[in-house]
């Protein structure tokens, strides 16, 4: 791949992004991953570049949430686990165990 995007923030997602990036590729990262180390062997010697920065969620949150609530934006492509607040712990367990990507709480 000439460009790989890492938007999850886990060690596994970062490893995958750098593994599929060919020599001289760019890996784009969204946000700041926690507990992720990027070894020099996988980037420096293959000239794989990394770009990215913070995500200004607060700048978009109100407008996007209003669009979802009004039915103008369909979040189904992003959220693959629907739950209520009484079962939110189950949703996060599913995400942690890689059975779900993101949750939608009613």
Chimera marker file (.cmm) of the C-alpha trace (Angstrom):
<marker_set name="trace">
<marker id="1" x="0.000" y="0.000" z="0.000" r="1" g="1" b="0" radius="0.5"/>
<marker id="2" x="1.173" y="3.520" z="-0.713" r="1" g="1" b="0" radius="0.5"/>
<marker id="3" x="-0.943" y="4.891" z="2.149" r="1" g="1" b="0" radius="0.5"/>
<marker id="4" x="-2.381" y="3.156" z="5.206" r="1" g="1" b="0" radius="0.5"/>
<marker id="5" x="-4.731" y="4.812" z="7.692" r="1" g="1" b="0" radius="0.5"/>
<marker id="6" x="-4.747" y="3.833" z="11.350" r="1" g="1" b="0" radius="0.5"/>
<marker id="7" x="-7.837" y="5.137" z="13.110" r="1" g="1" b="0" radius="0.5"/>
<marker id="8" x="-8.309" y="2.646" z="15.944" r="1" g="1" b="0" radius="0.5"/>
<marker id="9" x="-5.425" y="3.350" z="18.302" r="1" g="1" b="0" radius="0.5"/>
<marker id="10" x="-4.549" y="-0.179" z="19.388" r="1" g="1" b="0" radius="0.5"/>
<marker id="11" x="-1.145" y="-1.794" z="19.146" r="1" g="1" b="0" radius="0.5"/>
<marker id="12" x="-2.554" y="-4.369" z="16.719" r="1" g="1" b="0" radius="0.5"/>
<marker id="13" x="-4.029" y="-1.714" z="14.424" r="1" g="1" b="0" radius="0.5"/>
<marker id="14" x="-0.736" y="0.177" z="14.359" r="1" g="1" b="0" radius="0.5"/>
<marker id="15" x="1.239" y="-2.992" z="13.653" r="1" g="1" b="0" radius="0.5"/>
<marker id="16" x="-1.118" y="-3.838" z="10.795" r="1" g="1" b="0" radius="0.5"/>
<marker id="17" x="-0.878" y="-0.355" z="9.279" r="1" g="1" b="0" radius="0.5"/>
<marker id="18" x="2.918" y="-0.412" z="9.279" r="1" g="1" b="0" radius="0.5"/>
<marker id="19" x="3.057" y="-4.034" z="8.106" r="1" g="1" b="0" radius="0.5"/>
<marker id="20" x="0.922" y="-3.393" z="5.016" r="1" g="1" b="0" radius="0.5"/>
<marker id="21" x="2.718" y="-0.161" z="4.143" r="1" g="1" b="0" radius="0.5"/>
<marker id="22" x="5.277" y="-0.771" z="1.438" r="1" g="1" b="0" radius="0.5"/>
<marker id="23" x="8.666" y="0.945" z="1.326" r="1" g="1" b="0" radius="0.5"/>
<marker id="24" x="8.345" y="4.752" z="1.090" r="1" g="1" b="0" radius="0.5"/>
<marker id="25" x="4.650" y="4.638" z="2.037" r="1" g="1" b="0" radius="0.5"/>
<marker id="26" x="2.837" y="6.931" z="4.464" r="1" g="1" b="0" radius="0.5"/>
<marker id="27" x="0.905" y="5.754" z="7.510" r="1" g="1" b="0" radius="0.5"/>
<marker id="28" x="-1.713" y="8.263" z="8.596" r="1" g="1" b="0" radius="0.5"/>
<marker id="29" x="-2.833" y="8.156" z="12.223" r="1" g="1" b="0" radius="0.5"/>
<marker id="30" x="-5.883" y="9.825" z="13.725" r="1" g="1" b="0" radius="0.5"/>
<marker id="31" x="-5.701" y="10.819" z="17.364" r="1" g="1" b="0" radius="0.5"/>
<marker id="32" x="-3.089" y="9.743" z="19.874" r="1" g="1" b="0" radius="0.5"/>
<marker id="33" x="-2.881" y="5.995" z="20.471" r="1" g="1" b="0" radius="0.5"/>
<marker id="34" x="-2.215" y="4.733" z="23.988" r="1" g="1" b="0" radius="0.5"/>
<marker id="35" x="0.651" y="2.375" z="24.793" r="1" g="1" b="0" radius="0.5"/>
<marker id="36" x="1.780" y="2.062" z="21.181" r="1" g="1" b="0" radius="0.5"/>
<marker id="37" x="5.449" y="1.782" z="20.282" r="1" g="1" b="0" radius="0.5"/>
<marker id="38" x="6.679" y="2.005" z="16.717" r="1" g="1" b="0" radius="0.5"/>
<marker id="39" x="10.000" y="0.189" z="16.220" r="1" g="1" b="0" radius="0.5"/>
<marker id="40" x="12.583" y="1.895" z="14.023" r="1" g="1" b="0" radius="0.5"/>
<marker id="41" x="13.270" y="-1.302" z="12.071" r="1" g="1" b="0" radius="0.5"/>
<marker id="42" x="9.796" y="-1.256" z="10.554" r="1" g="1" b="0" radius="0.5"/>
<marker id="43" x="9.815" y="2.389" z="9.563" r="1" g="1" b="0" radius="0.5"/>
<marker id="44" x="13.297" y="3.875" z="9.342" r="1" g="1" b="0" radius="0.5"/>
<marker id="45" x="14.955" y="1.252" z="7.157" r="1" g="1" b="0" radius="0.5"/>
<marker id="46" x="11.934" y="1.023" z="4.843" r="1" g="1" b="0" radius="0.5"/>
<marker id="47" x="11.501" y="4.827" z="4.722" r="1" g="1" b="0" radius="0.5"/>
<marker id="48" x="7.885" y="4.526" z="5.902" r="1" g="1" b="0" radius="0.5"/>
<marker id="49" x="6.651" y="7.941" z="6.953" r="1" g="1" b="0" radius="0.5"/>
<marker id="50" x="4.057" y="8.691" z="9.590" r="1" g="1" b="0" radius="0.5"/>
<marker id="51" x="1.630" y="11.615" z="9.598" r="1" g="1" b="0" radius="0.5"/>
<marker id="52" x="-1.214" y="12.498" z="11.894" r="1" g="1" b="0" radius="0.5"/>
<marker id="53" x="-2.507" y="14.682" z="14.622" r="1" g="1" b="0" radius="0.5"/>
<marker id="54" x="-5.241" y="15.240" z="17.146" r="1" g="1" b="0" radius="0.5"/>
<marker id="55" x="-8.901" y="14.972" z="16.289" r="1" g="1" b="0" radius="0.5"/>
<marker id="56" x="-10.846" y="18.121" z="17.273" r="1" g="1" b="0" radius="0.5"/>
<marker id="57" x="-13.976" y="16.210" z="18.270" r="1" g="1" b="0" radius="0.5"/>
<marker id="58" x="-15.604" y="19.133" z="20.039" r="1" g="1" b="0" radius="0.5"/>
<marker id="59" x="-15.489" y="21.178" z="16.846" r="1" g="1" b="0" radius="0.5"/>
<marker id="60" x="-17.751" y="18.687" z="15.023" r="1" g="1" b="0" radius="0.5"/>
<marker id="61" x="-19.639" y="16.844" z="17.755" r="1" g="1" b="0" radius="0.5"/>
<marker id="62" x="-22.750" y="19.028" z="18.080" r="1" g="1" b="0" radius="0.5"/>
<marker id="63" x="-23.367" y="19.355" z="14.343" r="1" g="1" b="0" radius="0.5"/>
<marker id="64" x="-22.835" y="15.651" z="13.688" r="1" g="1" b="0" radius="0.5"/>
<marker id="65" x="-24.942" y="14.521" z="16.644" r="1" g="1" b="0" radius="0.5"/>
<marker id="66" x="-27.783" y="16.809" z="15.536" r="1" g="1" b="0" radius="0.5"/>
<marker id="67" x="-27.556" y="15.250" z="12.064" r="1" g="1" b="0" radius="0.5"/>
<marker id="68" x="-27.734" y="11.729" z="13.486" r="1" g="1" b="0" radius="0.5"/>
<marker id="69" x="-30.679" y="12.553" z="15.736" r="1" g="1" b="0" radius="0.5"/>
<marker id="70" x="-32.511" y="14.221" z="12.828" r="1" g="1" b="0" radius="0.5"/>
<marker id="71" x="-31.966" y="11.149" z="10.636" r="1" g="1" b="0" radius="0.5"/>
<marker id="72" x="-29.782" y="13.013" z="8.124" r="1" g="1" b="0" radius="0.5"/>
<marker id="73" x="-26.678" y="11.003" z="9.016" r="1" g="1" b="0" radius="0.5"/>
<marker id="74" x="-26.857" y="7.220" z="9.266" r="1" g="1" b="0" radius="0.5"/>
<marker id="75" x="-24.359" y="6.027" z="11.893" r="1" g="1" b="0" radius="0.5"/>
<marker id="76" x="-24.846" y="2.355" z="11.031" r="1" g="1" b="0" radius="0.5"/>
<marker id="77" x="-21.643" y="2.280" z="9.042" r="1" g="1" b="0" radius="0.5"/>
<marker id="78" x="-19.628" y="3.317" z="12.088" r="1" g="1" b="0" radius="0.5"/>
<marker id="79" x="-21.485" y="1.678" z="14.964" r="1" g="1" b="0" radius="0.5"/>
<marker id="80" x="-21.871" y="-2.081" z="14.849" r="1" g="1" b="0" radius="0.5"/>
<marker id="81" x="-23.118" y="-2.722" z="18.397" r="1" g="1" b="0" radius="0.5"/>
<marker id="82" x="-26.343" y="-1.215" z="19.755" r="1" g="1" b="0" radius="0.5"/>
<marker id="83" x="-27.142" y="-1.252" z="23.453" r="1" g="1" b="0" radius="0.5"/>
<marker id="84" x="-28.890" y="0.636" z="26.208" r="1" g="1" b="0" radius="0.5"/>
<marker id="85" x="-27.141" y="2.200" z="29.177" r="1" g="1" b="0" radius="0.5"/>
<marker id="86" x="-27.976" y="-0.757" z="31.413" r="1" g="1" b="0" radius="0.5"/>
<marker id="87" x="-25.806" y="-3.002" z="29.217" r="1" g="1" b="0" radius="0.5"/>
<marker id="88" x="-22.999" y="-0.601" z="28.332" r="1" g="1" b="0" radius="0.5"/>
<marker id="89" x="-20.419" y="-2.801" z="30.092" r="1" g="1" b="0" radius="0.5"/>
<marker id="90" x="-21.316" y="-5.658" z="27.722" r="1" g="1" b="0" radius="0.5"/>
<marker id="91" x="-20.749" y="-3.358" z="24.758" r="1" g="1" b="0" radius="0.5"/>
<marker id="92" x="-17.289" y="-2.349" z="25.930" r="1" g="1" b="0" radius="0.5"/>
<marker id="93" x="-16.439" y="-5.992" z="26.650" r="1" g="1" b="0" radius="0.5"/>
<marker id="94" x="-17.410" y="-6.842" z="23.049" r="1" g="1" b="0" radius="0.5"/>
<marker id="95" x="-15.164" y="-4.045" z="21.775" r="1" g="1" b="0" radius="0.5"/>
<marker id="96" x="-12.295" y="-5.182" z="23.993" r="1" g="1" b="0" radius="0.5"/>
<marker id="97" x="-12.670" y="-8.768" z="22.742" r="1" g="1" b="0" radius="0.5"/>
<marker id="98" x="-12.787" y="-7.547" z="19.111" r="1" g="1" b="0" radius="0.5"/>
<marker id="99" x="-16.382" y="-8.702" z="18.551" r="1" g="1" b="0" radius="0.5"/>
<marker id="100" x="-17.449" y="-5.109" z="17.879" r="1" g="1" b="0" radius="0.5"/>
<marker id="101" x="-15.794" y="-1.961" z="16.574" r="1" g="1" b="0" radius="0.5"/>
<marker id="102" x="-17.938" y="0.751" z="18.132" r="1" g="1" b="0" radius="0.5"/>
<marker id="103" x="-21.141" y="0.971" z="20.142" r="1" g="1" b="0" radius="0.5"/>
<marker id="104" x="-24.319" y="3.024" z="19.849" r="1" g="1" b="0" radius="0.5"/>
<marker id="105" x="-26.146" y="3.652" z="23.113" r="1" g="1" b="0" radius="0.5"/>
<marker id="106" x="-29.879" y="4.339" z="23.105" r="1" g="1" b="0" radius="0.5"/>
<link id1="1" id2="2" r="1" g="1" b="0" radius="0.2"/>
<link id1="2" id2="3" r="1" g="1" b="0" radius="0.2"/>
<link id1="3" id2="4" r="1" g="1" b="0" radius="0.2"/>
<link id1="4" id2="5" r="1" g="1" b="0" radius="0.2"/>
<link id1="5" id2="6" r="1" g="1" b="0" radius="0.2"/>
<link id1="6" id2="7" r="1" g="1" b="0" radius="0.2"/>
<link id1="7" id2="8" r="1" g="1" b="0" radius="0.2"/>
<link id1="8" id2="9" r="1" g="1" b="0" radius="0.2"/>
<link id1="9" id2="10" r="1" g="1" b="0" radius="0.2"/>
<link id1="10" id2="11" r="1" g="1" b="0" radius="0.2"/>
<link id1="11" id2="12" r="1" g="1" b="0" radius="0.2"/>
<link id1="12" id2="13" r="1" g="1" b="0" radius="0.2"/>
<link id1="13" id2="14" r="1" g="1" b="0" radius="0.2"/>
<link id1="14" id2="15" r="1" g="1" b="0" radius="0.2"/>
<link id1="15" id2="16" r="1" g="1" b="0" radius="0.2"/>
<link id1="16" id2="17" r="1" g="1" b="0" radius="0.2"/>
<link id1="17" id2="18" r="1" g="1" b="0" radius="0.2"/>
<link id1="18" id2="19" r="1" g="1" b="0" radius="0.2"/>
<link id1="19" id2="20" r="1" g="1" b="0" radius="0.2"/>
<link id1="20" id2="21" r="1" g="1" b="0" radius="0.2"/>
<link id1="21" id2="22" r="1" g="1" b="0" radius="0.2"/>
<link id1="22" id2="23" r="1" g="1" b="0" radius="0.2"/>
<link id1="23" id2="24" r="1" g="1" b="0" radius="0.2"/>
<link id1="24" id2="25" r="1" g="1" b="0" radius="0.2"/>
<link id1="25" id2="26" r="1" g="1" b="0" radius="0.2"/>
<link id1="26" id2="27" r="1" g="1" b="0" radius="0.2"/>
<link id1="27" id2="28" r="1" g="1" b="0" radius="0.2"/>
<link id1="28" id2="29" r="1" g="1" b="0" radius="0.2"/>
<link id1="29" id2="30" r="1" g="1" b="0" radius="0.2"/>
<link id1="30" id2="31" r="1" g="1" b="0" radius="0.2"/>
<link id1="31" id2="32" r="1" g="1" b="0" radius="0.2"/>
<link id1="32" id2="33" r="1" g="1" b="0" radius="0.2"/>
<link id1="33" id2="34" r="1" g="1" b="0" radius="0.2"/>
<link id1="34" id2="35" r="1" g="1" b="0" radius="0.2"/>
<link id1="35" id2="36" r="1" g="1" b="0" radius="0.2"/>
<link id1="36" id2="37" r="1" g="1" b="0" radius="0.2"/>
<link id1="37" id2="38" r="1" g="1" b="0" radius="0.2"/>
<link id1="38" id2="39" r="1" g="1" b="0" radius="0.2"/>
<link id1="39" id2="40" r="1" g="1" b="0" radius="0.2"/>
<link id1="40" id2="41" r="1" g="1" b="0" radius="0.2"/>
<link id1="41" id2="42" r="1" g="1" b="0" radius="0.2"/>
<link id1="42" id2="43" r="1" g="1" b="0" radius="0.2"/>
<link id1="43" id2="44" r="1" g="1" b="0" radius="0.2"/>
<link id1="44" id2="45" r="1" g="1" b="0" radius="0.2"/>
<link id1="45" id2="46" r="1" g="1" b="0" radius="0.2"/>
<link id1="46" id2="47" r="1" g="1" b="0" radius="0.2"/>
<link id1="47" id2="48" r="1" g="1" b="0" radius="0.2"/>
<link id1="48" id2="49" r="1" g="1" b="0" radius="0.2"/>
<link id1="49" id2="50" r="1" g="1" b="0" radius="0.2"/>
<link id1="50" id2="51" r="1" g="1" b="0" radius="0.2"/>
<link id1="51" id2="52" r="1" g="1" b="0" radius="0.2"/>
<link id1="52" id2="53" r="1" g="1" b="0" radius="0.2"/>
<link id1="53" id2="54" r="1" g="1" b="0" radius="0.2"/>
<link id1="54" id2="55" r="1" g="1" b="0" radius="0.2"/>
<link id1="55" id2="56" r="1" g="1" b="0" radius="0.2"/>
<link id1="56" id2="57" r="1" g="1" b="0" radius="0.2"/>
<link id1="57" id2="58" r="1" g="1" b="0" radius="0.2"/>
<link id1="58" id2="59" r="1" g="1" b="0" radius="0.2"/>
<link id1="59" id2="60" r="1" g="1" b="0" radius="0.2"/>
<link id1="60" id2="61" r="1" g="1" b="0" radius="0.2"/>
<link id1="61" id2="62" r="1" g="1" b="0" radius="0.2"/>
<link id1="62" id2="63" r="1" g="1" b="0" radius="0.2"/>
<link id1="63" id2="64" r="1" g="1" b="0" radius="0.2"/>
<link id1="64" id2="65" r="1" g="1" b="0" radius="0.2"/>
<link id1="65" id2="66" r="1" g="1" b="0" radius="0.2"/>
<link id1="66" id2="67" r="1" g="1" b="0" radius="0.2"/>
<link id1="67" id2="68" r="1" g="1" b="0" radius="0.2"/>
<link id1="68" id2="69" r="1" g="1" b="0" radius="0.2"/>
<link id1="69" id2="70" r="1" g="1" b="0" radius="0.2"/>
<link id1="70" id2="71" r="1" g="1" b="0" radius="0.2"/>
<link id1="71" id2="72" r="1" g="1" b="0" radius="0.2"/>
<link id1="72" id2="73" r="1" g="1" b="0" radius="0.2"/>
<link id1="73" id2="74" r="1" g="1" b="0" radius="0.2"/>
<link id1="74" id2="75" r="1" g="1" b="0" radius="0.2"/>
<link id1="75" id2="76" r="1" g="1" b="0" radius="0.2"/>
<link id1="76" id2="77" r="1" g="1" b="0" radius="0.2"/>
<link id1="77" id2="78" r="1" g="1" b="0" radius="0.2"/>
<link id1="78" id2="79" r="1" g="1" b="0" radius="0.2"/>
<link id1="79" id2="80" r="1" g="1" b="0" radius="0.2"/>
<link id1="80" id2="81" r="1" g="1" b="0" radius="0.2"/>
<link id1="81" id2="82" r="1" g="1" b="0" radius="0.2"/>
<link id1="82" id2="83" r="1" g="1" b="0" radius="0.2"/>
<link id1="83" id2="84" r="1" g="1" b="0" radius="0.2"/>
<link id1="84" id2="85" r="1" g="1" b="0" radius="0.2"/>
<link id1="85" id2="86" r="1" g="1" b="0" radius="0.2"/>
<link id1="86" id2="87" r="1" g="1" b="0" radius="0.2"/>
<link id1="87" id2="88" r="1" g="1" b="0" radius="0.2"/>
<link id1="88" id2="89" r="1" g="1" b="0" radius="0.2"/>
<link id1="89" id2="90" r="1" g="1" b="0" radius="0.2"/>
<link id1="90" id2="91" r="1" g="1" b="0" radius="0.2"/>
<link id1="91" id2="92" r="1" g="1" b="0" radius="0.2"/>
<link id1="92" id2="93" r="1" g="1" b="0" radius="0.2"/>
<link id1="93" id2="94" r="1" g="1" b="0" radius="0.2"/>
<link id1="94" id2="95" r="1" g="1" b="0" radius="0.2"/>
<link id1="95" id2="96" r="1" g="1" b="0" radius="0.2"/>
<link id1="96" id2="97" r="1" g="1" b="0" radius="0.2"/>
<link id1="97" id2="98" r="1" g="1" b="0" radius="0.2"/>
<link id1="98" id2="99" r="1" g="1" b="0" radius="0.2"/>
<link id1="99" id2="100" r="1" g="1" b="0" radius="0.2"/>
<link id1="100" id2="101" r="1" g="1" b="0" radius="0.2"/>
<link id1="101" id2="102" r="1" g="1" b="0" radius="0.2"/>
<link id1="102" id2="103" r="1" g="1" b="0" radius="0.2"/>
<link id1="103" id2="104" r="1" g="1" b="0" radius="0.2"/>
<link id1="104" id2="105" r="1" g="1" b="0" radius="0.2"/>
<link id1="105" id2="106" r="1" g="1" b="0" radius="0.2"/>
</marker_set>
